[in-house]
Amino acid sequence: MTDTKLDLKGLLCPLPVLRANKAIRNLAPGAHVEVLVTDPQAPKDFQAFCETAGHEFIESNEQDGTYTISFRKATE
């Protein structure tokens, strides 16, 4: 189940990661986040963001130029 879904289509890096980081600040630890983006660099950016911040990167899928990125907010 997705706790938060963010539509960040049309934004170029680093804006999707920055906006997602701001949006999840008030979410509970362990919350599932789904992000929609169109920047082809975004999946790699989100993987690096998750590694750095301690979030769990779940998956990234692309369909018709839109990437759906899922991750779980760090529990600590």
C-alpha angles and dihedrals in degrees: 000000000000115000094189133016118195123194105206098156116150095029121116126215133315092022098073092055093043093049092046091049091053093045095052098048093096096041120108118259110270093028114153113235127194120193127192114205139161099202106106090212092058098088091058091043091053092047090054091044092052093048092049096044097039096246120144111247106214107177149318124217130181126209125168092341095310119112121208110203122189128193140156120235115246115266095216 
